[in-house]
Amino acid sequence: MDNCNKLLDVIIPLRSKSKSIKNKNFLKVGKFPLAVRCIKTVLKSKIANNIIVATDSKKYIKNIKKYFITEKKIKYFLRSKKSSLPSSKTELVIDEVLNKYDFHGVKNVMLVQVTSPALNHIDLKKSYKKFLKFDYDSLFSCYENKVFFWKKTRNSLKPVNYNY
């Protein structure tokens, strides 16, 4: 990995019962389903020692394996029912994986969300280099949104994310 030789493990949480879009993790974006696209991006970044797909669905595991028949870096972790509820926080599945998965001395873990189809392998690599260079204890990505959201009430619209 260029001048960064410390590999990390990547956790990719996948929940089968989506709240809004049914089976969104396997909807195709371009040539590949979201989950497969995400895994391909992580593999292309070459920063991962292992990719831990944390899912509640054996069907998801079977579908992913079709795309990565010989890939040994991908490991599968069955989430508990508690961490697979629509109301479950992502932190719950992270905690499960951290407490039950054997990381074999790997000190850094990255969470990658499948529902970010614009994720780029170069950005993953650059962010991890920055993480190491500045000796951060955590790093997250986001994007600034200047779009106003409104909530419809009985007789009007009310702003959700700003105070007019």
Summary of the structure (lengths in Angstrom):
residues: 164
radius of gyration: 17.8
end to end distance: 48.2
largest distance: 59.7
contacts: 409
relative contact order: 0.19
helix: 32%
strand: 20%
